[in-house]
Amino acid sequence: MTTLDLKNGSVELDEEGYLQVFGQWSEEVARALAERDGIELTEEHLKVIRMIRVYYQKHNVPPMLTMVSKECGKPYKELRELFQKQPGKRAAKLAGLPKASGCM
């Protein structure tokens, strides 16, 4: 495990950088995780991340990338520009979701 130090404390990450406790997520955590991946979060990123979190809280599974695209009004190409390679996986990671075992 790894510790991600923040201005207001720290959170635990697994060996791949996923948040260990979903409830410890905050925008500060998302920004710190994004920085580690070389992404500067914008409001457009956060719109996608918030949608993913709401869906996960309701269904206890991450949304499929096609649903994210539809709900956020962003085609796959735009999601890829925002989150770079593997946009579904990276967005879910920044949203504080546990590591998915399948495709997203």
Summary of the structure (lengths in Angstrom):
residues: 104
radius of gyration: 12.7
end to end distance: 24.0
largest distance: 36.2
contacts: 301
relative contact order: 0.17
helix: 52%
strand: 11%
